[in-house]
């Protein structure tokens, strides 16, 4: 386990520990470029295997870094052309919530919006998976009330339900919470409780699940996670940056952990069992939180960050983040092809 990482004179110095003791590992400036690239992505608390040569007591020179990542895996696929819509970060109740595009999205699911190709895709949609921040919440950040059109948390979920209930009855909707939702903030987060979710909890075709959660749809294994730790990784890895934070999804798969660094911006419950470990690789890893549309296949895992339905906020503008709202990635579970549909 990496307990400390330091940069000094083009060298990278790692302090590592195991159950027996600690050691210092040096990645020299003359090390191969591939080794330096691996070292850049290393995070504190990450567990890795490092091939070394010994120089003197407790000092080692790194020769290679081996991540506990998945091997190339065959993807499970549906036997028929079934589609899943991946979305997140509605932020209902915010003055930045893009209400009209979202209404067009609902109309599309009803088969009432779009061209012939779009309607053909809509006719095969069986699942809508929402990866958190479905409402904007109350008191999440200072001055939030000034940017809220709905200032009551129960009314925010009531407004959300009025949209979700218009999704056709043959479509199953799965909702997990995010950091703006009315559940405890530390991971793993419980599902939205009945007293908060209201009508959402009463519907048999709306499924409220925790963050993170695993589910199987038409034989395809999906891991849903809101994705707060992606920002921790983006700020820790040199050269990644907030606008490229989606690339941190690959780091999660390489680490086999959804929040590899403890004690950063992402709060984690210190449970006896670690529920954030990727003990098996999913076919689809679906995250949100970043408000950026991104999808890539890595070693048989389709990684999708599903954008948002909220216009650029003041925080995002200051952080240099340009969101990609109103674009929905639709996955064909038979072919694993992703089709982004713009409702702007």
C-alpha positions in Angstrom: 0.0 0.0 0.0 1.3 3.4 -0.9 1.4 5.7 2.1 3.2 8.7 0.6 4.3 9.9 -2.9 6.8 12.7 -3.4 8.5 14.3 -6.4 12.1 15.5 -6.1 14.6 16.4 -8.8 12.8 14.4 -11.5 12.7 11.4 -9.2 9.5 9.9 -7.7 9.9 8.6 -4.1 7.3 6.2 -2.7 6.8 5.2 0.9 5.1 1.8 0.9 3.9 -0.6 3.6 2.6 -4.1 4.0 1.7 -6.2 7.0 5.3 -6.7 7.9 6.8 -3.2 7.6 7.6 -0.1 5.5 10.1 0.6 2.7 11.2 3.5 0.4 11.1 2.9 -3.3 12.8 5.2 -5.8 11.8 5.7 -9.4 14.8 7.4 -11.0 14.8 10.0 -13.6 16.5 7.6 -16.0 13.7 5.0 -15.6 11.7 4.0 -18.7 9.0 6.5 -19.8 6.3 3.8 -19.4 7.3 3.4 -15.7 7.1 7.2 -15.1 3.6 7.2 -16.7 2.5 4.5 -14.3 4.0 6.3 -11.4 2.1 9.5 -12.3 -1.2 7.8 -11.8 -0.3 6.3 -8.4 -2.5 7.4 -5.5 -2.0 7.3 -1.7 -3.7 4.2 -0.2 -3.5 2.4 -3.5 -2.5 -1.2 -3.4 0.0 -2.3 -6.1 2.8 -4.7 -6.8 6.2 -3.2 -7.5 9.1 -5.1 -9.0 12.3 -3.7 -7.4 16.0 -4.2 -7.0 17.5 -3.6 -3.6 20.3 -1.0 -3.0 20.5 -0.8 0.8 18.4 -1.3 3.8 14.8 -0.3 3.1 15.7 1.5 -0.1 14.6 -0.1 -3.4 14.8 1.0 -7.1 11.5 0.4 -9.0 11.7 -1.7 -12.2 8.0 -2.0 -12.9 4.6 -1.2 -11.3 1.9 -3.9 -11.7 -1.7 -2.8 -11.0 -4.3 -5.2 -9.7 -6.5 -4.4 -12.6 -8.7 -6.6 -14.6 -7.6 -8.8 -17.5 -9.2 -8.6 -20.9 -12.7 -9.9 -20.3 -15.5 -11.0 -22.6 -18.6 -8.9 -22.3 -21.9 -10.3 -21.5 -24.4 -9.2 -24.1 -28.2 -9.3 -24.5 -29.5 -11.8 -27.0 -31.8 -9.2 -28.6 -31.5 -5.4 -29.4 -32.5 -4.0 -26.0 -31.4 -0.5 -25.2 -30.4 1.1 -21.9 -30.4 4.9 -21.4 -27.6 6.1 -19.0 -28.1 9.5 -17.5 -27.5 11.4 -14.2 -27.3 14.8 -12.6 -30.7 16.2 -13.3 -30.5 18.7 -10.4 -34.3 19.2 -10.3 -34.9 22.3 -8.2 -31.9 24.3 -9.5 -32.4 27.4 -11.6 -29.9 25.8 -14.0 -32.0 22.6 -14.5 -32.7 22.3 -18.3 -36.4 21.7 -18.0 -37.4 21.9 -21.7 -34.7 19.5 -23.0 -35.6 17.0 -20.3 -39.3 17.2 -21.3 -38.2 16.4 -24.9 -36.3 13.5 -23.5 -39.4 12.1 -21.8 -41.4 12.7 -25.0 -38.7 10.8 -26.9 -39.1 7.8 -24.6 -42.9 8.0 -25.3 -42.2 7.8 -29.0 -43.4 11.4 -29.6 -40.1 13.2 -30.3 -37.3 13.0 -32.9 -36.7 11.6 -36.3 -37.4 8.1 -37.5 -34.0 6.8 -36.4 -34.5 8.3 -32.9 -37.9 6.8 -32.6 -36.7 3.4 -33.7 -34.1 3.6 -30.9 -36.7 4.7 -28.4 -38.9 1.7 -29.2 -36.1 -0.6 -28.0 -35.4 1.2 -24.7 -36.1 -1.0 -21.7 -34.1 0.7 -19.0 -33.3 4.2 -17.8 -30.4 4.2 -15.3 -29.9 7.4 -13.3 -26.6 7.7 -11.5 -27.4 10.3 -8.8 -27.9 14.0 -8.1 -31.5 13.6 -9.4 -32.4 16.7 -7.4 -30.3 19.8 -6.5 -30.8 19.3 -2.8 -30.9 21.9 0.1 -27.9 23.4 1.8 -25.3 21.4 -0.2 -23.1 24.4 -0.7 -23.1 28.0 0.6 -25.6 30.3 -1.1 -27.4 27.5 -2.8 -30.8 28.9 -1.9 -30.2 31.8 -4.2 -29.9 29.4 -7.1 -32.9 27.3 -6.3 -36.3 27.4 -7.9 -37.7 24.8 -5.4 -36.5 25.4 -1.9 -38.1 22.4 -0.2 -36.5 19.0 -0.5 -39.8 17.1 -0.5 -41.1 19.3 -3.3 -37.9 18.7 -5.3 -38.5 14.9 -5.2 -42.2 15.5 -5.9 -41.3 17.5 -9.0 -38.8 14.7 -10.0 -41.6 12.2 -9.6 -43.8 14.2 -12.0 -41.2 13.7 -14.7 -40.3 10.1 -14.0 -43.9 8.9 -13.9 -44.3 10.0 -17.5 -41.8 7.4 -18.6 -43.7 4.6 -20.4 -44.7 1.7 -18.2 -42.6 -0.9 -20.1 -39.4 0.9 -19.1 -37.7 0.1 -15.8 -36.1 3.1 -14.1 -33.2 2.7 -11.6 -32.2 5.6 -9.4 -29.1 5.8 -7.1 -28.3 8.8 -4.9 -25.4 11.3 -5.3 -23.9 14.0 -3.1 -26.8 16.4 -3.7 -29.5 13.9 -2.7 -31.1 13.6 0.7 -29.1 10.7 2.1 -25.9 10.5 4.2 -23.0 11.8 2.1 -20.4 9.2 3.0 -19.9 6.1 0.8 -21.5 3.7 0.5 -24.7 5.7 0.4 -28.1 4.1 1.2 -31.0 4.2 -1.3 -33.4 7.1 -1.1 -35.8 6.4 1.8 -39.6 6.2 1.3 -40.2 9.3 3.4 -38.0 11.4 1.1 -38.7 9.6 -2.3 -42.5 9.8 -1.9 -44.3 8.6 -5.0 -41.0 7.3 -6.5 -41.0 4.6 -3.8 -44.5 3.5 -4.5 -44.0 2.5 -8.2 -43.1 -1.1 -9.1 -41.2 0.0 -12.2 -39.0 2.6 -10.3 -36.1 1.0 -8.4 -34.3 3.0 -5.7 -30.9 1.5 -5.1 -27.7 2.5 -3.1 -24.6 4.1 -4.3 -22.7 2.1 -5.6 -24.8 -0.8 -6.7 -24.5 -3.7 -9.1 -27.4 -5.0 -11.3 -27.9 -7.4 -14.1 -30.1 -6.3 -17.0 -30.8 -8.8 -19.8 -27.6 -10.6 -18.8 -25.4 -7.5 -18.8 -23.7 -6.6 -15.6 -23.8 -2.9 -14.7 -22.0 -1.2 -11.9 -23.6 2.2 -11.1 -21.6 4.7 -9.0 -22.2 8.4 -8.8 -18.5 9.1 -9.1 -17.3 11.6 -6.5 -13.8 10.1 -6.2 -13.2 10.9 -9.9 -12.4 14.5 -8.9 -10.0 13.3 -6.2 -8.1 11.3 -8.8 -8.2 14.1 -11.4 -6.6 16.6 -9.0 -4.0 14.1 -7.8 -2.8 12.9 -11.2 -0.5 15.4 -12.9 -1.8 16.7 -16.3 -5.3 15.2 -16.0 -7.3 18.3 -15.0 -11.0 18.8 -14.2 -12.1 18.8 -17.9 -10.4 15.4 -18.4 -11.6 13.9 -15.1 -13.6 11.3 -16.9 -10.3 9.6 -17.8 -10.1 8.8 -14.1 -12.6 6.0 -14.7 -9.8 4.0 -16.1 -7.8 4.5 -12.9 -10.8 3.1 -10.9 -10.7 -0.1 -13.0 -6.9 -0.3 -12.6 -7.1 0.1 -8.9 -10.1 -2.3 -8.6 -11.5 0.3 -6.1 -14.1 3.0 -6.5 -12.5 5.4 -4.0 -8.8 4.3 -3.7 -7.6 7.3 -1.6 -8.9 7.6 1.9 -9.4 11.0 3.6 -9.7 13.1 0.5 -12.8 15.0 -0.6 -14.8 11.8 -0.9 -16.0 10.7 2.6 -16.0 7.0 3.2 -17.6 5.0 6.0 -14.9 2.9 7.8 -16.9 -0.4 7.6 -15.4 -3.8 8.4 -16.0 -4.9 4.9 -15.0 -2.6 2.0 -18.0 -2.3 -0.2 -16.1 -0.2 -2.8 -13.8 -2.9 -4.0 -14.3 -4.1 -7.6 -14.1 -7.8 -6.8 -15.4 -8.6 -10.3 -15.3 -6.5 -13.5 -18.7 -5.2 -14.8 -19.7 -5.1 -18.4 -20.7 -1.4 -18.0 -19.3 1.1 -15.4 -21.8 4.0 -15.2 -20.8 7.2 -13.4 -22.1 10.7 -13.2 -21.0 13.7 -11.0 -18.7 15.3 -13.6 -21.4 16.6 -15.9 -19.3 15.5 -18.8 -20.3 13.0 -21.5 -17.6 10.3 -22.0 -17.5 6.7 -23.0 -14.7 4.3 -23.7 -14.2 0.5 -23.7 -11.3 -0.6 -21.6 -10.4 -4.3 -21.4 -14.0 -5.3 -22.0 -15.5 -2.7 -19.6 -17.6 -0.1 -21.2 -17.0 3.1 -19.1 -19.7 5.7 -19.4 -20.0 9.1 -17.7 -23.4 10.2 -18.6 -23.3 14.0 -18.7 -26.1 16.1 -17.1 -29.3 18.1 -17.4 -27.9 21.3 -15.7 -26.4 24.3 -17.4 -22.9 25.5 -16.4 -22.8 26.6 -12.8 -20.7 29.4 -11.3 -18.5 26.8 -9.6 -17.9 25.0 -12.9 -17.0 28.2 -14.6 -14.4 29.1 -12.0 -13.0 25.5 -12.1 -12.7 25.6 -15.9 -15.3 22.9 -16.5 -17.5 23.1 -19.6 -20.4 20.6 -19.1 -22.1 18.6 -21.8 -25.8 18.9 -20.9 -28.8 17.4 -22.5 -26.9 14.6 -24.4 -28.0 11.1 -23.5 -25.8 8.1 -24.1 -27.9 5.1 -25.2 -26.3 1.7 -25.0 -27.4 -1.2 -27.3 -27.0 -4.2 -24.9 -26.7 -6.6 -27.8 -23.8 -4.9 -29.5 -22.5 -2.5 -26.7 -22.6 0.3 -29.2 -23.2 3.8 -27.6 -25.4 6.3 -29.4 -25.4 9.8 -27.9 -28.7 11.7 -28.5 -28.8 15.5 -28.1 -32.1 17.0 -26.8 -30.8 20.6 -26.7 
